[in-house]
């Protein structure tokens, strides 16, 4: 059977090329997703500053328990802000037998004026031993006004012991004398280090009684396993984590955990969407290929081939195609992943240190998955022709079968019922839950249409028959008759077109809606005309000074952060902001629906209505959540507002965030001035008091938000482009296969007197009918899905659909169908009918 399968692949190139293209493209797309997930799973950062340690004790993630149906499940979430551990924990770790030293490390965000673009972190000198860093010039810092600088900071900038360097910490700039230059023999990490005295580092730290991490150094002859066991016991008692081996990179570079979570989530989501489309495409293409060979298979049965032999031959054919597709798709996916990695780095989704790793595991998993779908589709497609008698098989090959079985009807109706129920779930939830339900709704809608497609095609042919006859005359009559008779044969074509329109219209326009809603809410909700910003952050005193400027009506300091909130299924990280509510009604309009921001105090919280609904919070009740560093808090809800997309779903008092953010500084100060007040010079003078500060119009601030969203939206656009592109490729593939399989049919029509022009008009009429049905059904699916998810996520009942996007989705589908059908049919019509009637199917 393998030899026969190879010969069939060789001599039936048309259908097999189409199948090969679908399989290879599917392998490439899934390989890209799987390799991104595998690379994220293997990414653990670089130990860098902790190369000399046996273990690092830190708090970098939050473990949240969720109980559902009596079962408790735990979700681990990377902390949005760097978590810290108690300072006393260093003493407890030092008492573990075999531990030589337990050194606390502080990570202080600093900026230097000599190298403002180089990431720099400040530390206490005692922690230099953890790398270890060694002096290459000068001596350690011994006074508050001294610092030892990283060799990477000194090189190229002419810094040497005795020079002076301006360092910005806590929103203030101060000169320090360079006492020495240090370097490490290990991997230094992506940022440079700058060392203060331990006393000075503690004063600069927003939480002086805690450490960012504690490095454990062991005695030379210590039993490492016993030491690790003791360190883990102490760490568990403090609800911290002991990182060992390569995992020390997660403690040294907390952003590595965020990178890991991002790549796992993005790759997993991409893979889920891709798998949904690939299942439809591969199953449809393989099934259509087998369907077009019914005569060959029936003849094999007639010359004594057993049903098992025929099925094994088909499986062998698909297996050979699958191996060839893997040989092409796997390298293509590897190259695509490397390109995506570079794009993610350039757009700052992932750090420069993120690399593409692995590949064997991803290649094996993807090849097996795609091959399994293709083999299952081939098996199902071959069941009918191999289950009946050879003479019956020959008879069925000559005529079209009925639309389908009762089981198919029931399954299709069940899928539609499930999709309708998911519509209700989407409307009743919000956030990621609503998005997940919407994608499930889209999938089940398309599956239901695929199962019911034969009856849909028959009904559409009857309904469109008079229209086709009125527009195309006799050719329209033939087109309607073909659509009725070939209702089952055009299932794959209809499904591919509906998938392209439904998926493209939903996901593409959803991104446009989220972006538009964020920009509109931010613009409409910002009442202040000016914003004071600084790359290094602003202290609370900046807000107080802005309020004292003549002509300023109100000033509000805004501190951006994220918090972790509980959910019905799992806890989620949401965007939050901290504000000083004094005069906030003049600078911000969050569209408060109940309560008042004026009541915002330490121990209270204001939340968006969407977040309140998702978490089950009500005005006046207590809301439990975790701050960005993992600190649990219970706050009273004092206001519910609508503009969560523009300003974050959670609004806190800045006092609630004190000591729980990395910098402890405000990101900006919103300033509202009196009409006609000349405050330009005074505000410019205010900006001059803070390092790298500037005053900008809030209109420009909204423009910056739009640009940031465009960068973040690139990832979703990439997903849409790849997946919709694959669906479009599949639709074109299916249409070409269906057109090329009509050689004998079109030749017979011409032999009985139908002209070439009439045949072309008939094909155009058929495509117009199929396109009309696909656009209506796909558009309806996209409209229902998009309306449901936009209403659930943004609160807008009518989604925003840009005219240009509508033209691209609709016009692109029409152009695709026409080109993929007209060109192959034109080629067929160039074959003399007497010759075409003898060509095998």
N, C-alpha and C positions, 0 to 999 in steps of 0.2 A: 504493500500500500504506500510506503514511503516513496518508492521509485515512481509509482503511478502519480502520486501527488506532485512530485517534482516535475514530471512531464506536463501535468495539467497547468501548473504555474507557468511553465515555459510557453505553452501554446495558447493560454487564455490570458494574455497580458492585460487587456483592458480592465476587467473587473478586479484582477489581482493588484494592479497598480493603484487603483482607488483604495482598496483595502489596506495596502502597504502604506500609503500616504496617511490614512487615518490613524493607523497603528503607530507609525514613526512619530507623527506630530504629537499624539497622545503620550508616548513615552518621553519625548523631549519636555513637554509641559510638566508632567508629573515628576520627572527627574529633577527639574529645576526646583520644584516645591520641596521634594524630599531631601535634596542636598542642602537646601537652605535650613530645613529643620535639623538635619544631622549636624551641620556646621554649628548651629546655635546650641545644640545639645552638647557638643564637644567644647564649646567656648567657655573658658573659665577665667579669662583675663591672665595677667602676669603677676606672679608673687611680688616682683619688683622690690618694694621696700621691706618685704618680709622674707627674703631669700635665706637669711641665716637662722630662721626660727624653725622649731619643730611643729608648732601649732600657733594659730592666731585665734584669739577669742574675741568675737564681735557680734553685733546684732544687725544683720543685714536684711532679714525678711520677717514676715509676720505670718503666723500659722493660725488660721481662723477655722473654727468648727461650725458646721452647718448641719442641722438635724432635719431629715425629711423621711416621712413614712417610718419613723422609729429608728432609722439608721443615721449614724453620725459620720459625716465625711469632713475631711480636713483639706483646706485650700491654703497653699503657700503663696504669698504675694510679696514681691520685692518691695521694700520700703521706698517710697518716693523721696524721702529725705534720709540722710545717713543716720542710722540708729547709733546709739552709744551704750556703753556699759559703765556700771558704777566704778568710781576710782578705787574703792576698797577691794574690788575683785582682784586687783593686781597682787595685794598682799596674800589673799587666799591662794592664788595660783602659785606664788613663790614658796608656799609651805608644802606643796606636793613633793614627795620624795623624788629626787632625781632632777628637779628643776633648779638650774643655776640662777636664773633671773627671770622675772616677769615684768616686762617694761611696758608701761602705758604709752600710747601714741596719740597725739592730737593732730587732727587734720584741719588746718585753719585756712579758709579761702583768702588768698592774698593776690594782689596785682602789683607788678613793678612798672614804673614809668619807663625804664630802659628797654623793656620787652613786654609791652602790653598784650601782644598776641600769643605769647608763650604761656601755657597753663602752668601755674605755680601753686604749690601748697606749702603752708608753713607748718613746722613741727617744733617740738622741744628737743634740745640737743641730746638728751638721754636716749631718745628713740633712734639716733643715728646708728646704733649698734645692731639694730634689727636687720639692716640690709646686707652686710654692714657698709656704711659710708666711711671713708677714710680721708683724712686731711692730705691734700697735695700741696697746700701752701697755707701759711699763717697758722692760726690757733683757734680753738673753739670759742664761741661767744661767752663772755664772762660778765657782761653788764647789759642792762635793759636796752641800751642804745646800740648794741652790736648784733651782727647776724653773720652766719656762715652760708655761703651761696653755693649752689650746684655748679659744677664745671660747665654744664651746658648753658647756664645763664651767664657765666663769666666769659666764656669763649666768644669771640667776635664782638664783644662789647667793651673790651679793655678793662674789665673789672679785676682788681687785685687787692690783696689785704691793705687796708688803710684808706681805700676809696670810700665814697659815700654813695648810697643808693636810696632812692625814695620808694617806700613800700606802702601800699594802700591796704589797710585793714579796717574793718568796721566802718567803711565809708569815709575814712579820714586818711590823709597822707602824712607820713612821718619819715624823716631821714634816719638811716641807720649806717653805722660804720661797718664796712666789710672786715670781719676779723679773720676769715679764712675761706678757702675754696675746697670743696669736697667732691668726691666721685665714688662710684661703686663699680666693682668688677662684674657684678651680676647684671641682669636685665633691669635697666633703670625705670622702665615704664614710659608712658607717653608724656608725662608732665615733669617739670623740674621741682626740686626740693629747696627749701630755704629754712634754715634753722635759727631759732631764737633760744635764749636761755629758757630753762624749764619754767621759771617763775613768770617771765614775760609771756610765754606761750599760754600759761594758765589764765593770765589776765585777758589775753586776746580771745580766748575761747568763749563762745556764748554760754557754754555749760562747763564752768571750771572744775566742778566736782565729779566730772565724768570723763571717760576717755573714748576716743573714736574706736580704738581697738587695743588689745593687749597682746604683745608678742611673747612667746614662751621660748626661752633658751635653756638647753639641758646641759647637765654635766657630761664631760667626755665619755665616761664609762657607764652612763645611765642606761637602764633598760627602757628603750624607746616605747615599747608596747605598754609597759606598766605606767610610764609617765603619761602617755596619751589617755589611758584609761582614767587616771586620776584627774587629768585636765578636763576630760569630758564630764566627769561627775561634778566638778566644781562649776563648769559652764552651765550644765543642765540646771543646777540649783539656782543659778542667777538668770534663768530663762534666756541664755545666750547660746551661741553656736561655736564649737571648736572646729576651725577650718584647718585641714591638714593636706599635705601633698600639693597637687595642682590646684586644689580648691582654695588654697591661700590667696589665689588671684581674685576670688570673689570678695575677699575681705580687703585686699589692697586696692582694688578697683570696683567699688560698689556699682558703678555703671555697667560692669560686665554682667551683673545679674539682670539689669534692665535690658541690656542688649540680648542676653540669652532669652529672656521672656518675650521680647519683641520678635525675634526671629522665629521662635517656636510658635508664637501665636500667628504671625503673618504667614509663615510657611504652612502651618496647619490649616488656616482658613483658606489660603489659596488652593491647597491640595484638596480640601473638601469641595470647593466650588468646581475645581478642575475635574475631580473624579465624577461629580454629578454629570457634567457635560460629556466627558469622555465615555461614560457608560452608555448614554444615549447615542452618541455618534458611532462608537465602535460597534455596538449591537445593531444599530440601524444599517451601517455600511456592510457588515458581514452578512446580516440577514438578507439584504437586498442582493448581494453578490450571489448567495446560494439560490435565491429565488430565480434569478435570471438564468440559472443553469439547470432548471428542473428537467428540461428535455435530455440533457447529458446524463443526469442521474437516473432518469427513468430508463434510458437505453441501457445503462450499466445493469440496472435491475433485470431488464429483459434478457440480457445475455448471461444470466446466472450469477451476477454479483449478489452476495447476501447483504441484508440490511446492515449488519455489523461491519462488513467490509467497506460499504459506502460511507458509513459514519466515520470509520477510522481514516479513510482517505481524506474526508473533509477536515477532520481534526489535524491530520498530518499537514495538509495545505496551510491551515491557519497557523500551525506550529512553526512551519518553515518561514512564513511571512513574519511571525512574531519575532523569531530570532534575527531576521534581517532588519526588522524595525528597531530592535534593541541595539543592533550594531550601529545604526545611524542615529537613533534618538538619544542614546546615553551620552555620546560625545557632544552632541548638539546641546543637550541639557547642561552638561558641565561648562561649556563655553558661555551659555546664557547665564548661568549662575555667577560666573566670574564677572560678567558684565554688570549684572544686577548688584553684586557686592560693591563694585567700584562706584556705581551710581548712589547706593545707600550711604557710602562713606562721604562722597562729595556733598550730599544733601544732609549730612550729619545725623542720619538715622542710627548709624552704628559708628564706633570709633575706628581709627586707622588700624588698630591692632586686630580687628576682626578679620579672620581668614576663612577661606573655603576649605573645609577639612572632610576627610572620609571620601565616600563615593561608592565603595564596593557594596556596603549595606543598602544604600539608596538604590543603586542600579539593580541589585537582586530583587528588592521588594517591588520596585516599579515594573520590572520585566515580568515578574510572576503575576502581578495584579492585572496588567493590561492583557497578558496572554490568557489569564483565567476568564476575563470578560469576553474576549474574542472566541475562545473555545466554547464557552457556554452558549454564546449567541449562535455559533455554527451548529452546535448540537441541537439546540431548539429548532433552528431553521430546517435541519435535515430530518427531524422526527417524522413529519407528515409524509414526505415522499418515501421514506424507508419503512413506514409502518403498513402501507397498503400494498396490494398486489401489483406486480410489474405492469400488467396491462392497464390497471386503473391509474397507475402513475403516469403512463404515456397519455392517457386520456386527459388527466388533470393538467398536464403540461401544455396541452393544446388550447385550453380554455382557462379563464380566470375563475378562481375559487370564490366562494361566498365571502361576505364581510368578516365573519369570525364566529366564535363559539359564544355560548351564553356566559361561560366563565370570564371571557374577555370583557363582555359588557359589564358584568357585576364588578370586576376588578376596576374598570375605568370609573364607574359610578362611585365606588368606595374611595378612590383617589380624589375625585372631585369633592366628595363629602369631607374628607380629611383636610383638603385645602381650604374649604369654607370654614371649618372649625379653627384652623390656624389663623384665619383672618380675625376671628374673635379674640384669639390669644394674643395676636400682635397688638390689637387695639387695647387690650386690658393690661399690657405690660409696657415697659419702656427700656431704653438703653440697649445693651447687648442682647438681652433676652428678646426684645422686639425684633432686632435685626436677625437673630437666629431663626425666630419663628417665621419671619418674612421670607428668608431663603428657603426654609422648608416648604412654605406655601407655594413659592415659585416652582420648586422641584416637583411637588405633587400635582400641581396644575398641569405642567408639561407632561408628566407621566400619564395623567388621566386623558389628556388630549391624544397622546400617542396610542393608548389602548382603544380609545373610541374613534380614532381617525377614520377607519373604514366607513362607519356610519355617518360621520361628519362629512366625508367626501361625497357619499351618496346623496345626502340631504342637500349639500351645497350644489351638486350637479343638477338636481331637480329644480332647486330654487333659481339657479343662475341660467338654466337652459333657455328660457325665453329671452333673457338679456343677451346671452351669447349669440343666439340666432338673430336677434334684432341688429346687433352691431356687426357681426362677421358673416351673416347669411348662412349658406350651406356649410361653410367651414365651422361656424359656430355650432351648428347642429351636430357635426361630427365630433367637435370638441366636447360638447355636453355628453354625447353618447360614450366617448372614451372615458370621461371622468366617472360616469356611472359604472361602466364595466370594469374599469381598472381602479376601483376604489381602494382595494387592498394593496395594489402595487404602488400607489403613491403615498402610502403611509409614511415611509422614511422621508420623502420629500417634504410633506407637510410638517412633520415633527421637526426637521432641521430648520425650516423657515420660522416656525413658531418659537423655537428655542432661541434663534438669533434675535428676533424682535422682542420677545418677552424678557430675556436676560439682559440684552443690551439696553432696552428701554427702562428697565428697573434699576440696575446697578449704576449705569452712567448718570441718569437723572437724579438718583439718590445722592450721589456725591455733590452734584450741583446744588441741590436743596440744602444740604448740610452747610456747605460753604456760604451760600447766600444768607441763610438764617443767622449764621455766626456774625457775618459782617453787618447785616442789617441791625441785629440786636445791639452790637457794640456801638454802632453809629448813633442809633436812636437813643440809647441809654446813657451816652456820655454827654452831660450837660456842661462840663468844664470846657473852656476854650484852649487851655494850655496844659502841657504835661512836662514836669521836670523829671528827667531820666538820667541815669548814670550806669555805665557798664559794671562798675564795682558795687553798686547798690547805694542806698541813701539811708542815713540814720533817721530816727524819729524826730530829731531836732530840725531836720529840713522842713517837715510839715509845719512845725510850730513857727519857724522863721517865715515861711511862705504866708502864713495867716497874718503876720505882722506887716506885710508889705502894703503900703497905702494903695487903695483901689481894689484889693483882693477881697472878694465877698466870702469865699470859703476855699479850703484846701483839704484834700483827703489823701493820705498816704495809702498806697495799695501794695500789698505783699502777696505775690503769687506762690502757690504751693499746691499740694495734692493731699487728699485724705482717703482713707479706706472706709467704705461704708458697707454694712451687711446687706445681703440680698436674699431673695427667696431661694435661689439655686446656689449662689456662691457670692462671696464678698468681692467688691470691685473697687478699683482706684478711680476717683473722680477728681476733676479740677476744682480747686477751691481758691478763695482769696481772703486775705485778712485786711480789714479797714478800721480806721478810727471814725466812728459814726458821727462825730461832731461836724455839723454842717453838710452831711452827706447828701441831704435832699437837694442841695444846690449843685452838686457835682455829678451825681449819679442818679439815674432813674432805672431801677431794676424792674419796674412795672409790678410793684407790690400788690398782691391781690387780697391779702389779709395780714393783719398785724402791722408792725412798723419797724423800720430799720433804726429809728431813734431809740428803741428799747434794747438795741444790741449792746450787751455788756460782756465782761468776762464770765464765762459759764453759760452763755447763750449762743444761739446759732440761727441764721436765716438760710432757708434752703429753697431751691426751685420747686415748682409744683410737680414737675416730672420726677425729680428725685424723691420728693415726699411721697408720691403715689407708689413708686417702686419700692421704697423702704417701709411703707406703712406708717409714716410719721404724720402727726397732726399738730395744728397750732396749739401751743400751750403745753404740749406733752414733752416727755423726755426723749432724746434721740441719742443712742449710743453709737460711737464711731471711734476710729483710731486716727490720730494726727499723723503727719508724714513720717515722723521718726518712730512710729509704732506705739506711742503713748495712748492708752485707752482713756476716753473722756465721755462723760454723759452730760449733754447740754440741753437746755430748754429751748424749744423752737419758738421764736418770737415773731417771725415773718415768713410768708410764702410769696415767692415772686416768679415771674414768667420768663425773664430773660436769662435763663441758665446757659444757653449756648454762647452768648456774648460775654458773660462774666463768671462762668463757673457755676456748678450746681450747689456749692456750699459757700456761705459767706460767714466769716468769723470776726471777732474783735481781735485786733493785733495783740492784745494782752494774752489772749488764749494761745496764740502762736509763739509767744516769747519763749526762747530757749528750745524751740522744737523745729526750727528750720536751720539749714546749713549756715547761711550768712547772718541771720538775725536782722536783716535789713529790708527796707522797702524797695520795691522795683521801680516805683514811680510815684510822683505826687501830682494829683489832678488839681488844677487851679482854676477857679471861677472868678472872673474879674467883673467889675461894674461896667455897664454900658458907657463907652466913651472914655474910660479910664486909660491913661497913658502909663502902662506898667512895664513897658519893654525894657527900659534901662535897669529898673529895679530887679526884675526877674533875671536879667542877664548877670547882674551883680550877684544875685543869689546863687545862680549856677556856678559862678566862678569860685565860690567858697568850697565846692566839693569836687573831688578829682574826676575828670572826664565826664562832667555833667553838662547837660544842655537843656534848653527849653524849646519844645516843639509844639506846633498846633496839633490839637487832637484829631483834626481831619487827616493829618499825615499819620497819626497813630493808627487810625482805622485802615489806612492804606498799607501800613506795615503788617497788620493782622491779615489782610487779604493776601499779601505776598507769602506770609508764613503758611497760610492755609493752602496756597497754590503749591508750595513745596511739599507739605504733608499729603495733599491730595494727589500728588504725582504717583504715590504708591498705589492708591486705589485706581487711578487711571491706567496704570500699568497692568494691574490685575484685569481690569475690564478689557483693555486692548488685547491682551493675550487670549483671554477666554472667549471673548466675542469673536476675535479673529479666528480662533480654532473652530468655533461654531459656524462662522461664515465659510471657512475652508471646507468644513464638513457638508454644509448645504450645497456649495458649489460641486463638491465631490459627488454627492448624491444625485444632483441634477444632471451632471455629465453622464454618470452611470446609467441613469434612467433614460436619458436621451439616446445614448449609444446602443442600448438594448432594443431599440425600436426599428432596427434595420429592416427586418423582414416585414414588419407591419407597414412601414411607410412605402416600401417597395410594392407590396400588394395593393395598396391604395392607388399608387400611380399606374399599376398594370390594369386596374379596372376603370381607369379614365380620369382620376383626380389629377389636376395639374399641379406642377411644382408650387405655383403661387398659392393655390388652395391649401396645399399641405402646410406651407409656412403660416398662412392665416389660421389654420386649425391649431397649430402648435402655439401661436401667439394667444389664441383664445383660451387654450388650456392653461397656459401660464398665467393669464389674467385672472382666470377663475381661482387657481390655486393661490396666487398671490393675494387676491382679495380676501379669501378665507383666512390665510396665514396672518395677514396684517390685522384683520378684525380680531381674530382669536388672540394672537400675540399681543396686540395693543390692549385688548381687554384685560389679559393677564397682567401686563405691565401696569395698567392703570389701577387695578385693584390692589396689587402688591405695593406699588409706590404710594398710593393714597393711604393705605393702612399703616405702613411703616413711617411715613413722614408725619402723619397725625400722631402716632404713638411717640415718636422721638422728639419732634419739634413742636407739636401742638397745632400745626397748621392743617386745616381740613382740606385745602386745595393745594396740591403740590405745584412747585414751579417747574415748568417745562419750557426750556429755551427753544425758540423757533429753529435756530440753526441745528441744534441737536435732533429735533424732530425730523428735519429734512435729511440729516445724515443717516439716522436709523431707518426711516421709511424709504428714502430714496436709494440708500445703499442696498437695502434688501431687494428692491425692485430691479436695480441695475444688475445686481448679482444674479438674480434668477433669469433675467433676460439673456445676459451674456453666457451664462453656464448652460443655457438651453439652445439659444439661437445658433451659436457657433457650432456645436456638435451636430445639430440637425442640418445646418447648411452643408456640413461635410458629408453627411449621409445622403443628402439630395444630389450631390455630385456623382454618386455611384449610379450607374445605369440600373433601372428597376429589374431587368432580367437577371443581372448579376447579383443584385441585392437580395432577391428572393431566395437565392441559393446559399447565402451566407448563414452560418449557424448563429444561434442566439448568443 
